């Protein structure tokens, strides 16, 4: 049976679990899209393939230095195009 790496095994000190999940999801979407474009049938699920890519070092996660930092900024009506179903008063 093949070893399935846990999140702590994939994360370097100081890296965010959330960022790992997002990185794996993005890679999995990329794998699925490439397979669809090439009309390939995948033998494994894209998420498993993405986890394997990260665990074997084929892909690396690079986090922004200010991840998790909340920036103070007022929301203006100009920002309303960026917000989904948010009502500005």
Buried (B, 14 or more C-beta within 10 A) or exposed (E): EEEEEEEEEBBEEEBBEEBBEEBBEEBBEBBBEEBEEEEEEEEEEBBBBBBBBBBEEEBEBEBEEEEEEEEEEEEEEEEEEEEEEEEEE
